[in-house]
Amino acid sequence: MTNDTHAYTFTTTSTGRLLGGASLVKQGANSLTVDTYSEMAVTLSVGSITHTALGTIGAIVGASGTTIANSGTVLGNVSSASIAVNTGNIVGGADRENHQLCDQRRGWHCAGRIKY
């Protein structure tokens, strides 16, 4: 998806889900908010992704200059070459510039700019 002009939100008011192994490449300087259950992996090339407390997502990879904000559940890994803020759950683990990061609640070493 490319969203230079508009910010987008994936949401549901019922039991809707985005299931399966599809992936999403987000390009464009505007933001994406995920407020639903999704199993897709997201590659964040430009801009930001906000993952709400109601959301679940497959995995997230953020390029340099991007921002990841996770309050929900990430089923896979999170990797960021920039800024990632986690107040939710990362099931798979987190990595910033090939350093194992960082769920202090699980006793992992934290480095870089992932904030809890």
N, C-alpha and C positions, 0 to 999 in steps of 0.2 A: 504494500500500500504506500502511496505517496500522499502526504497531507501537509503541504506547505501552507495552504490557506485556512483549513478548518481543523479543529481538534475533534477527535472521534472518541466515542465510548462504546464498548461492547458490553451490553447489559441484558438482563432478563428480569421480568417481573413474576416469573412462574418457575417451571422446572426445566426450562430450555438449557441446552448445553452445546458446546462446540466439541464434538468427539472425533477421535481418529488421529492419525499421524501426520496431518498436514502441518506445514510450517508457514510462518509469516515473516516476511522481510519488511520492516518498517523504515521507510525513507521519508524525508520531509521534516522540516524544522518544527512543526507543530506537535502536539502531544497526543498520546493514545492512553485511554483509561480502560482497564479490563475489570469489569464488575460482574463476572459470571464464571461458571465452571468451563474450563477449556483445557484440552490436552495438547494443544499445539505448542511448538517451540517457536520462540520469537528471536529474530536477529534484529537488533536495534542499530541501524546504521547512522541515523541522524535524529535529533530531537530527544523526546523523553517518553517513558512508559510509567504509568502509575497503576499499580495492581492493588485493588482495595481489599479490605478484610473479608468481603464476601466472595472474593475471586479465588480461583485456582488456575494455574497455568502450567504448561509442560516444562519449559526451561527458558532461560533468558541469556542472550549473549549481547553485551553492549560494547560498541566501538568507542574509540577515543572521542571525547567531546559530548557524550550522551549522558543521560541521567536515568537511573532505575530507582523507583521507590516501591518497595514491596511491603504490604501490610497483610497479604493473604498467604496462600500456600503455593510454593513452587515445587512441583513434583520431581523435577530433575535438577540439573546444576544451574548455577548462576555464575557467569563470568563477565567481568567488567574491566575495560581499560580506562575507565573514567570514574564517575561517582555512582555508588549504589548505596541505598539506605534500606535496611531491613528491620522491620518491627514485627514481621510475620514469621512464617516457617519455611525453611529451605530443606526439603527432604534429601535432595541429592548432594548438596554441598555447595561451596562457593570458591571461586578462584579469581584473583586479580593479578594480571600479568604473570601468570604461571606460578603464583604462590598459593599454597592451600590456605584458604580463609575459612570461615570465621564465624562460627556460632559459639559465642562465649558460654552460652547456656549448656553446650555439649562439651565444653572444655577444649575447643579447638583454638589454635593460635590465630590471632587477628593481626592483620597488617594492612597497609594501604588505606583507602578512603571508604571502605564499607563501614557504615555507622549503624549501631543498634540502639 
